[in-house]
Amino acid sequence: MLLIYSAVTSYRLQYICQFIFKEQLGITYSLTLDADGFAAHDGPKVNYSKAIFANNGFAIRNTGLLFETGVKAQAIECFEANGNKAFFKIEDSDFPFDIFAASFYLLSRYEEYLPHTKDMYGRYAHENSLAFKEGFLNKPLVNFWIQDFAKALHTKFPAISFQFPEFSFTPTYDIDIAYSYRNKGLLRNLGGFIKSPSMERVNVLLRLKKDPYDAYDFLDNLHRSYGLQPVYFFLVATSQGEYDKNLSPYAYAMWQLMRQHAKKYRVGIHPSWRSFEKPELIKKEKRIVETAGKMEVNLSRQHYIKLALPDTFRHLLDAGITHEHSMGYGSINGFRASVASSFNWYDLDAEQVTRLRLHPFCFMDANSFFEQKQQAAESYDELQYYYDACKAANGRLITIFHNNFLGTSRQFDGWREMYQRFITQLPR
């Protein structure tokens, strides 16, 4: 067992030790405030304090962040450590920086509680983040830090062994607009035809051609062929709006689509844009998906990745959501929390660990296409990069695709083939 000494304890310290030692390194550990007991311990031990022991163990001088309460601007200066960016530099230690405090800063999204500018959708702008400013947004930095930390511990204590998580891949899909033409009713289709005449629309409505957004059979075949366990998130806004354009959740076709997918896969809610301002709608939308799918729903991902800490996550918890998939940006690909592993949300305002498990994504088709202006071939290379990065980090690659990108719409020519190429090269 690894013994960790600290002069005082805190929920922050307990939280980050749980993540680093139990979840990422797979070792048994214990926190102690007993200096004499720590000094007498003859096994692996970490001294997370400014105290000096004759038999010091592995020393990390803490920077104090984990023993504060509330949020305040932190003086952060990045430097290179083991080939990666790091911060909270410390001297006279066996590791070059306070990995506990730095990891907590990134996982808790500490910077998102500080005053910041918002983007055009009212979201935390990725340009505010330390990861973007310092050029490590494309790295699961916390995972790499932990790997370096494990090597340093092993050098100090050769008998210690670790059980790192295994790499995994989870494809996820946001169903924002289930069909382009089908099941939208006479008025919406007539208005659409007048605005943009299309024989494709006519052929789809006459059942002579498949709807261009209908990628569901294509995806089913991929999942069966490659043993994938996807997650689908359904937008079920009960009223139309500028950003809520899906079919009515009460339409038979939408009801059937949710039911069919719930029989085969995990499904979650994609809380409507309107629910951001009216959080009481989250429970209503959750009930709709549960009723259609005949199952309990505890997964969600925010529509347009619109969230504000801590309110959004508190509203989701209140609605019974325990697994959240919005930890990424809706404006650029990368690692928002600088990690490729799931973790529990720490509510900084309440200073407590919550039961809400966050599952970070690092690649979304809409980011590549609309924000980064990439063609499908460029996005394939980016997607492959994130696959390799998550694998190197012993992490989990979570991707987001939309059914309209993977259908037959000419707007997204090449994307269906790109995704199929990516899936088929995965090791079986």
N, C-alpha and C positions, 0 to 999 in steps of 0.2 A: 504493500500500500504506500502511496505517495502522501507525505504529510506537508501541508502548506501552513506556514505561520504568518499571522498578521497581528499587529498590536491591537487593532480593533477590527470589527467585521462590519459588513453592510449587505443589504440586498443586492447591490450592484456587484460586489465581489462574489457573492454566492452564485449569482446568475452567470457571470462570465466563466467562473470555474466549472460550473456544470456543463457549459457549452464546450469549452476547450478540452477538459480532461475526460469527462464521461462520454460526450457525444462525438467528439472528433478524435481523441486519442484512445478511447476505449479502455481507460485504466481506472482503478479504484483509488480514490483520494479522500482525504479528510482535512478540514480546516480546523486550526487550533489557535487559541489565544494564549496558550500555556507556553511561556518562553522556556521554562525548565524542562518541560516534557519534550519540546522541540529539540533542545540541545542534547537531550539524552537519546533521542531517536537515532538508531543506527542504520535505518533504511533510506531510500530516496526521499529527499525533502527540498522544499522551496521556501526560501526566506523572503516573503513579500513585505519587507519593512525596511526601515533605516537602521535597525539594530544590527549589531555585529556579534556573531557567536564564534567561539573558538573553533567549533566544527560547523561552519556556516552553511553547508549544503550548497544548493544552487541559489544564488542571490539575485533578486530583482528589486531594485530600489523603486518604490511606488512614487508616482507623481501627484497623488492626492485626489484625482478625479473620482475614483470609486468610493471615496469617503465623504464626498460632498452631497448636498441635496439641492434640488432645483437645477435650473439651467442658466449658465452665464457664458459669455464669449470666452473661448479658450485660446491661449497663445499657442499656435501650432506652426512649427517649422519642420518641413520635410527634409529628409536626408536619405542617402543610399545605405541600405543594410542588406547584405547577402544578395545583392543584385536586384532588390526591390525597394520601392519607396517605403519609408517608415516615418513615424513622428513620436513625440513624447520621449525624446532621447534621454538616456540616463548614464551616469558614470559609475565606476567602481562596482560593476555588475557583471554577471555571467551572460547577459543578453544585452544587446545594444540599446534597447528601448523598452518601455513599459508596455509589453504586449497585452496585458490584461486591460489596461486603460484604453489603449488605442483600439483594440478589438471592440470594447464596449462602446466607444464613441461612434464607430461605424455601424455596428449592429443596431444600436438603439436609435439611429438616425438623429443623433443629438443636434446636428446642424439644422435639421428641419424644424426644430422648436425655436430657433433663433430668428430674429427679424430677417426677412428675405423678400426678394422680388418674385412675382408670379409670372407664368407664361400666359399666352393668349387665351388659354382655357381655364385660367385661375388655379393652376397647379404649381407646385414647387418646381421652379425652373432648374433643369439639370446643370445649367451654367453656374449656379450658386455653389455646387458641391465641391468639396475638397478633391474628390476623385477626378472630376473633370478638370479642375484648375491645375492639378498636379500630374495629370496624364496617366492615371491608373484606373480609369473607369472601365477599361476593357480587361481588367484582371480580377480574379477572385482572390484579392490580396490577403484577406484574413486566413484563407486556407493555406496559402503559401507561407505566411508567417508561422502558422502552427506547425507546418512541416519542418521549417527551420528550427523552431523551438524544440521539437521532438529530437532532432539531431543533436542539438546542444545538450539536452537532458541525457540522451544516450551516451554522449561523450563523458559526461560527469558520472553517470551511473550505468555502466555497461550491462548490468543485469536486467535493467528495465526493458519492458517490451510493450509495444503499442498495437492496437487493433483499429486501423483506420477504416472509415466507411468505404464501401465499394462504390465505384462510379455507377450511375444509372441515368437513364434517359426517359423523360416523360413528355410526350407530345400533348399539347393542349390546344383547344380550339374555341374561339369566341364566335358565337352565332349571333351577330348583330342584325343581319338581314338574311333571313333563312332562304328566301327566294327572290329573284329579280322581278319576275312577272307573275308567276303562279300564285293563286290564292290571295291576291291583293284586292279583288273585287272589281266591278265594272268601272266605277268612277275613277279609282286610282289608275287603272290601266288606260282608260280613255284619256285622262289628263296627261299621262305619260306619253301616249302615242302622239297626241297633238303637239306636245312640246318637242318630242324627238321621234318622228316616224321611224318604225323599224319592222321589217318583215320577220325578224327573229322573234319579236314579241308576239306577232300574229301566229307564227308556227308553234311557239311554246303554248299559247293559249288554246290552239286547236289540237294540242297533244301530238303534233307532228315532230316535235323536237324537245329535247330535255332542257329544263331551265338552266341557264348558264351559271347560276349560283349553286346548283345541286351537285355537290361533290361528295355526298354521303356514301354512295355505293363504292366510289373510288377509294375513299378513306377506309371503309370497312375491309375491303380487299387487302389494303396495305397492312392494316392492323393484324388481320388473320395470318397473312403471309409471314410477318416478321415478329409475331408474338408480342405486340405492343399493347400497353395498357393506358389508353389516352384518357383525358378528362375534357368534357364539354361544358362550356358555360353559356347559358341561354339568357338573352335579353328578353324580358317579358314585361316591358313597359305597358301600362294599361291605358296610356294616352300618348298620342303622337306628338313629337316635338322636333326641333331642329336637329338634335343629336339622338333622338329615340325614334328610329324609323322602321323597326321590325314589324312583322305581322302582329295583329292582335293576338295576345296569348290565349284568347278564347276561341280563336279560329280552329276549326277541326284539324286542318293540316298542321298547324303549329302544335296543337295538343298531341297529335299522333307522332310528330317528329320527336318531341320530348319523351314520350312514352317508349318509343322504339329504342332510343339511345339509353334510357335509364335501365332497360332490360339487359343491355350488353356492357355498358361502361359506367364510370363514375360521372355524375353530372352535378353542376353547381349553378348558382345564380350569377348573373352579370348585372348587378344593381343599376337601374336606369340612371340617366343623367339627372332626372328630376329628383331622384331619391337622395342626391347629395344635399339638396336644400330641404327635402321633406323626408327625413330618415325613417319615419313611420311606414313609408312605402316598402322598405326592405322586407319587413315581415310579411306584407301582403304578397310581394313578388316571390318570396320564398315559399309561401303556401301554395302558390300557383304551380310552381315547378314540382313541389312535393305531391300535389294532388294529381298532376298529369303523370308523373313518373311512378306513383304509388310507392314512394320511398322517402326516407328522411334525408334532408339536404343540410350539409354542414360546411360546404365549400363555396367560395365566392371569388370573383375578381371584378374590380371596379371597371365600369364602362369608361373608356378613354383614359384609364388608369388615373382617374380623378380621385384624389384622397387628400385629406388634411389631418395631420397628427395633432392631438390624439383622438379627435372627435370621430373620424370615420371608423377607426378600429373599435372604438367603444360602442358605436352604433351597431356594428356587425356582431360583436359579442352579445349585445343585448338581444339581437335577433336570433341567437343560437348558432352563429357561425363560429367554427373552431379552426378552420383551415383556410387561410387567405392567400391568394395568388397574385397580388398586385405589386409586389416588391420589385419594381423595375420602373423604367421611365417610358412614357408614351411619346417621347420626342427623340430618343436616341437609344441605340442598343448598348448594353453594358450591364455592369453589376452595381445596382443602386446602393446596396449595403456592402459592397465589396466582398461578397461571399457567394459560394455556389452550393450552400447547404441550407436546409431549413432550420429555423430557430424560433423560439417563442418570443413574442413581442413583449418588450419591457416598456411599461407605461411610465415615462419619466415624470410626468406631472403627479402621478399617484405614488411614484417610487415603489413599484411592485411588478413582479413577473406575472404575466397573464397566461391564460390557457389558450390564447390565440396563436396558432402555429403559422408562421410566415414561410411561404415557399417561393423563393426568388426566381424570376425568369431573366434571361439575358438577351434573348433574341425575339423580335416580333416583326412579322412581314410588313406591317403598316409603317413601322419606323424606317425600315430599309427603303420602301417604295416612296412614301410620301415625304418623309423628313430628310432622309439621307440621299434621296434621288438616285437610287441604285437600280440597275437592270438585274434581271434574275440571275445572270451569271456572276455578277459581282456579289450578290447576296449569298449565292452558294458558297463562295470563298469565305465570306464573313461567318456564315453558319458553321462551316467546317472549322474555322478558327475557334469559335466558342465551344464546339464539341471537344476539340483537343485541349482547350484551357480547362474545361470542367473535368475532363478525364485526368489531366495532370494534377488537378487539385483534389482528387478523390471525392469529387462533388457530384452534383446532380444537374444535368442539363435539362432545363424546362424551356420549351419553345412555345410561341404563340403564333398560330396561323388562323386565318379566317376562311370560311367556306367559299366566299366570293373570289378569293385569290386562287383557290384550288379547283374551281370549276372550269368552265369553257369560255368565260368572258374574254373578249378580245382586249379589254383594257389591261388584263393581267397575263397576256401571252407569255409563255415560258415558265411561269411560276409553278404550275402543276407538274411540269416535267422536272423542274429544278428540285422540288420537294421529293418527288419519286426517286430521283437520282440519289439524293441525300439518304433517304430511308434504305434504299437497296444496298448502299455501301456499308451499312452498319453491320458489325460482326454478329453472327447468329449464335 
